[in-house]
Amino acid sequence: MNDFYQSTRGCWTVFTNFLCSRKGTLLCAEMILCLVILIWFSLSTPAYSSLSVVEMILAEIFFVIYMCDLASKIQYWSWIDFFRTLIAATLYLITSIVVLVEGGNRSIIIAGVLGLIAVFLFGYDAFITYPSR
């Protein structure tokens, strides 16, 4: 029982330490923002929900990979993460523009504005992730 407690405590320490880092905070913010956008899109029209679902799942997977320090063991990882964030920013920009131009009820407008906020969040993540090599 003591070993289980120690390993659980160690996992929690690793999680909180990574969450306090800049990359951990960005990934957590991406997950939360994608969830909020998913909720607003689901209230208005589920047609645009798939982007938020995919990006939220990818952010969760990348969070675990970074937290477990697997990113340092994968070749070209910084390029993979850079393209993930760049593609996410581009897709959110296109989706948000389409949603805001179409107009509609209040919930779809809110989802479009949150999508534009996601563009800046993913764009900033792409900016800091860009490999210098």
N, C-alpha and C positions, 0 to 999 in steps of 0.2 A: 504494500500500500504506500509506503514511503517513497519508493521509486516512481510510482505513478504520480504522486504529488509533485515530486521534483521535476519530472519531465513535463507535466502540465504547467508548472510554474515557469519552466524554461521556455516553453512555447509561447506563453503569454508575454514574457519579457521580450522575446524576439519580435512578436507581433507589435507590441507597443513601441518598441524602439524603431521599427521600420515605419510605423504609422506616423511617428514624429519627424521623420525625414521629409525632405521636399518631395521626392518621388512618391513616397507613401501617401502623403497628404494629397497630392495631385490625383493619384489613382483612386483614393477614397472619394474625393470630390467628384471625379468622373462617374463613379458608380452611383453616388447619390443623385447627381444631376440627371443621369440617364434614367434612373428609377422615377424621378419626379416628372420628367418629360414623357416617359411611358404612361404614367398615370393620366396626365393631361391629354395625351393623344388618345388613350383608351376611352376617355370621357366623351371625346368629340367624334373621332373617326379612327377606327383601328387600322386603316390602310397604311399609316405612317409609323405604326408601332414597332415594326420589325427592326428598324435601324436602332432604336433605343435598346431593344432586347439584345441584339448582337453586340453592340458596343458595351453594354453593361456586363455581359458574360466575358467578353474579351478583357475588359478592365479587371474583372475578378481573377481570371486566369493569370494575367500579367502581375497582379498584386501578389498572388501566391508564389509565382516564379521568382519575383524579386525578393520576397520575404524569406524564401528558402535559400537564397543566394545561388540559384541555378543559373541566373543570367550571366554570371561570370564564367560559367562552364560551356555556354553555347556560343559557337562562332557566329559572328555577324549579328549578335543579339541587338546591339544598339541600332542597326539599320532596320531590323524587324520592328522594333518598338517605334522608331521614327516613322516608318511607313504606316504603321497602325494608326498613329495619332494624326498624321497628315491626311490619310484617307478619311478618318472619322471627321476631321474638321471640314473637309471638302464636302462630304455627304451631308453633314448637318447644315452647312451653308446652303446647298442646293435645296434640301428639304424645307428649310425654314423660309427661304425666299418663295418657293412654290406655295407653301401654306399661307404665308402672309399676303401674297398676291391674290390667292383665291378668296381669302377672307372667310367669313362664316361666323359661327358663334364665338362667345368669349373664350371658351376653353381651348379652341384651336389657335386663337390669336396668342393666348398665353403660352401654349406649347411652342409656337413659332418664335416668340421672343426668347423663351428659355433655350430653344435650339440655337439662336444667335449667341447667347451666353456660352453655350457648349462649344461653339466655333472658337471663341476666344480661349476657353479653357484647354481644348485639345490643341489649338494652335500654339499656346504657350508651352504645353507639354512637348510638342514637336520641336519647338525652338530650343528648349533646354536639352532635349534628347539627341539633337542632331550630332552625329559622330564627327569629331574633329580630325579624324584620320583620313 
